[in-house]
């Protein structure tokens, strides 16, 4: 095993700043323009769906939405609309919401976290469409979710309101049914059919759709009426795709990711950033793959604290650490992987006790006669790409790229006395 590790230089990516939003006023105005208050009769129960993603300003967005509903005389309550997340238990899902500040105490409304579902229809393929029983007991449903490119498939439909209606409100049992169908007919086909059936069957008041920018800041919020959700979400998806952060290199020999987690990406690390398909990838050391960017080796150092041991996505890495493996909650991870039928995502990679040994081993598998030319990149996670470290040989490839600046001189990678990397 070679002890060579390249020197690294700091690189920053700058993005145009999004216009700051007055979230309470924006939501109040949009709900008024949509005529939502006129549809609400005093005492109506409204199930507000909130998911498990790490959405910026989530508590503020939910609180502002609830305020409008309460002012109109409704009795809203929150339904954790997150499929199998939180270990597929009511307690686990309530805990996830609490970590984002979404609690009954903070918002003044109850949380109905039951995992019970009821069949509301059958698809053309014979799959049962299941929906949350507490939500079905409401007069209206109001999902709140971020719209962004999906981690598992490309296309004209991403993660957003339609997915939350299908997977999130379907709870564990409904998510299983949808994903089983997806494995045979494809994501977009199934999600469109399931969500169309739900929109035709369940009384959806409207959806609150959120778009975030490259800095993970709220860039847009739009209230979509039921007949606007399909087209509106498609337009927002294009906006979200244009605002996604990207790695500045098309080919990377070793990508070091400090942390993965469910609040970072539904897949732990976002395939839209890494170019690695959640259903499988090639570890060949030549660039004949359609994947973009092309990354030959990925080293995941740890799980985020907020992921609560759900290490979904660890299987897309080639290497990890013993501490990351010990941090795994196998039940949470396996439930997530088995529900989505993405078994590769839960496989445990080759792991070593220290970062130093892992990096040296990973570089050795690249079989390079000139290790000083290896393109090494280190990032915090796939959500925050405004600051990264790159090996010296990458600098020339970054020259002249818009928004890219280098800072300081190349320095040897620093390790602590235990052989682990110092904080990025």
N, C-alpha and C positions, 0 to 999 in steps of 0.2 A: 504493500500500500504506500503510495507516494505521500509525502508530507507537504507537498506544494499546495498553497492556497493563494490565489491571486490577490493583489492589492485592490482596494475598492475606492470609488469616488462618489460623493453625494450628487444626486441629480434631482432636480425639482421640475414638476410639470405644473404649469399655471393654466387656469381655465377662466373664461369670462364669468364674472360674478352674476348670480341670479338676483333679480330684483327682490328686495325684502318684502314679505307679505304680512299684512295685518290679518292674521288667520281668523280671529273671531268675526271681524267685520266682513271678510271675504265669504266665509261660510254662511253667515246670516243673510248676506245679500243674494248669494247664489240660490240658497234654499227658498228665499222669497220669490226670486225670479222664476223658479221652477214651480211655484204655486203649491209648495208642500203643505203649508199651514192650512190652506183651504180644504185639503183632503183629510185633515185630522179632526175628529170629533172628540170632545172632552172625555177623558178616561180611556182612550184607545191605548192598547199595549203595543209597543213597537220594539222589536228585537233588533238591536244594533250589533252587527257582526264586527268583531275586532280580532285580528290575527296575531301570529307569533313572530312576525318579522321585526327587525330592529328599525322601525320607521321613525325618522326624526320628527319631533313635535307631535308624536302620536297622542300623548295625553291631552295636549292642547286642542288638537283636531277633534278628538272624541268629545271633549268637554264642550267645545263650541257647538258641535252638532246636537248634543244632548240639551243644551240651553235653549236652542230654537224649538226642539220638540216639546220640552217642558212648558215653555212660554205659550205654545199652541194648545196646551191642555192635555198633552199625551202623558202616558206613564211608561217611559222607556226603560228597558233593561238591557244588559250586555250579554251576548252569547259569544264565548270563545270560539271563533270560526277558524279552526286550524287543523282539521283532519285528525291525524294520529299524533300530533306533536304533544310534548309534555308527557311522554310515556303512555299516551292514549288513556289518560285518566282525568277525571274532573279536577282532582286536586292538582295534578301536574299542570293542567292548562290554566287554572286560576293562578298558580304560582308564576307562570310565564308572564301573564298579563300584569301581575303585581310588579314585576321587574321593570316594566315600562311605565309604572305609575298609574296603571289602569286598575283601580280597586274601587270597591263599593264606598269605602270611606272617602277617598279622594274625589269621587265623581258624584256621590249622593244618589246612586241608583243601584239596584241589585244586580248581581252576576248570576246567571243561570248556566252552570257549567256541565249539566248532565250530558253524558255521552249517548243517551238513548236516541234512536232514530225511528222513523216510520217510512214505509214505502209510499211514494206518491205517484209513481208511474213506472213503466217498463220501456226500455229503448227498443229500437228496431232490431237490435242484436240480442234482445232478450235479457239485458242486464237490468237489475232493479235500481231505480233511482231513489236513494234514501236521503232523508232530510231531518235535521235536528227537531226533536219533539217539542222542546221549549220554544223554539222559533216558530214552529207551526201553530203554537197556541197564541201567537200574537196576531194583531189585526194587520200589521205591516212588518216587513223586513227591510232593514237598511244596512247594507254592507259598506264597510270602510276599508279600503285597501290601496296599496301602492301598485301602480302599473309599471312593469319593467319587462325586458326580454326574459323569457323563461330559461331556466338552467338546463332543461332536459331536451328541448327541441327548438329548431328555428321556425320561422313562419310568420303569419300575420296575426297570431294570437299569442299573448304572453301570459305573465302572471298579473292578475288584477281582479276586477269585480267578478267576471265570469268564472274564473278559477275558484274564487272564494265561495261562490254559490254552489259549485259542484263538489269541490274537495273539502273546503273549510266547513261549510254547514252540513256536509255529509258525515262529519265526524269520522271515527275510525272505520266503522262498517261501510259507510258510503264511500270513503276514500279507497278502501280495498276494492269495492265493486268497480269503481271508475278506473282504477289502475289496472285491474285484470283485463278490462275491456281495451284499455289503452295499449297493452302489450300486443294485442292482435290487430287493432285497427288504427293505432297512431294517436298521439296526443290531441292534435288539433281537431280531428274528426270527432273524437269522443267528447272533448270538452265543449265543443260547439253544440253537439246534440244534447248532452246532459243539461247544459245551461239554458238552451232554448226551451226544453221541457220544463225546467224549473221556473223560468220567466213566464211561461204560459200557465203554470199551475199555482205558484206561490205568489201571494200579494206583496210584491216588491214596491216599496214606496219610491225609492231612488237609490243611487249608489254615490258614495263620495270617493272619487278617484284622485290619487296623489301621484305626482311625478317629482323625482329628486334629481339633482344635478351631480356633477362629477365629485363635488365635495360632500355629497350626502346631505345637502340642504334642500329644503322644500322649494321647488321651482314652480309648481303649479298645483292647484286644487280645483277640480271641476265636479259639480253636482250633475249627475246624469239620470234622467228619467228612464223608466224601463225600456221605452221604445228607442232610447238614444244610446243605451249601454253598449250594444255591439259595435256600432259605427264609431261612437265616441271613444271607446277604449282602443279601437284600432288607430285612431289619430294620435291618442296620447302615447301609445306604444312607440310610434315613430319618433315622437319627441323624446321619449325616455331612451330609445336606442341611440339617438344622436348625442345625448347627454351622458352616456355611460363612460366611466373612466377606462382607459386602455393602457396596456403596457407599450412603451415606446419602441420596442424592438420586435421584429417579425420572427427572429430565431434566437432562442436562448438555450444554452447548454445545461445550466443548472439554475432553477428558480428556488430561492429560499423563501418560504412563507412563514412568518412568525406565528400566526394563529389562524385557525379555521373555526367556524361556528355557524349555528343556524341563524343568528341575528345578522351575520355578515352576508350569507347567501343561503337559500333553501338547500343548496347542494354542499354547504360547508365552505367550499371555495368555488367561485363562479366560473363555470365552463366558458362563458362568454369572454372572460378575461384570460383564462389559461389555455383555451383551445382544446381541452380534454373532455371527451364525451363521457358522461356518467355511465354509459353502457359499455365502455371499453375503449382502449387506446393501444397504439403500438409503441413499443420501446426501442424500435429500430433507430440506428444512428444515421439516418439519411432522410432528406427532406422530400419524400415522395407522397406524403400524406396531404389530404385536403384540409387538415386542421390548421387553424390560424389563431394565434401565433403557434409556431412549432416549438415546443419545449421538450427537450429530450429527457431531463430528469427534474423531478420536483421533490423537495425536502420540506415537510411540514414540521415545525418545531414544537407546536403545542396546540391545545384547544383553548378557545376564549373562555373567560369566566362565565359569560352570559349564556353560553350554550348548555350549561348544566350537564356536562358529560356526554351530550349527544355529538358523537364524532362522525356523523354522516359526512361523506366526502373524503375521509381519510384514505379510502381505497383508491382514490385517484392519484395519491402520492406514491412515489417509488421508495421513499425513505421517511422515517420519522424517528422520534426519540422514545426511550423507555418511559420517560415521564408523561409523554402524551398518551401512550398506551395505558398507563396506570390511571390517567385522568378519565378514561372512557367509562361511561355508564353503558354497559353492554345492552341492558334492557331498552333504554331510550334509543340507542343507536340501532339495534336490531328491529325494534318495532317500526321505526321510521323507514329503514331499508326494505323490510318485508312488505310493508303497506304499499310503498311506491314501486315495489318489485324492481329495485335497483340494488341487487345483492353485491355488486362490485364495490359500491360506495362504502360498505361496511367492512371490507376486508382489511386486515391489519398488515401494513407494509413491513419490510425489513427495518429493524430499529436497533439503535445503539444507545449507550448510556449518556454520551456527551455529544454536543453539537460538533465539536472539533472532529471526532472520529466519524460522525455521519457525513460531514462535508468532505473529508478526505476520501472516504469510501465512495461516495457518490461521484466525485471527480475522477476517481480511478476507473469507474465503469464506463467513462466516456472514451476510453481507449485512445487518447490523443497523444501523438508524438511530440506535440508542442503545447503543453498545458498552459503556457502563458497566453495562448490565444483563446482559451475557453471563455465563453460569454456567461458570466455569473451575475445574477440579479437578486437582490434581497428586497422584499416588501413586507409591510406590517400585515396586510391581508389583502384580499382581492377587492375590497370596497374602498380602501384608502390608498390611492396611487399617486398622490401629489408629491410624495417624498420617497425616494428609493436609493439604494446603493447599487452601483454597477462596477464590474471589473474594468480595469484600464483599457482593455482592447475594445470595449463597447463605445468609447467616447467618440471615435471617428464616425461611427454609424449614426450617432445622434446629432452630429454637427449640422446646423441649418434647419433642424426640425422646429416648427412653430411651437412656442410655449415651453421649450426645453432649455434649461440652464444647468450648468455644472457649478459646484460650489467647493472651493478649496482644492487641495492636492490629493492625489491618491494616497491612501494609507493602508497599512496592514490591517487585516481583520483582527479586532481585539476580543479576547476571551477572558472570562473570569477565572479564578484559581481552580474551579471545577471543570474547566474546559468548555463552558457554554458561552454563547455570544452575549455581549453586553447589549443593553436595550438600544433599539434602532433610533 
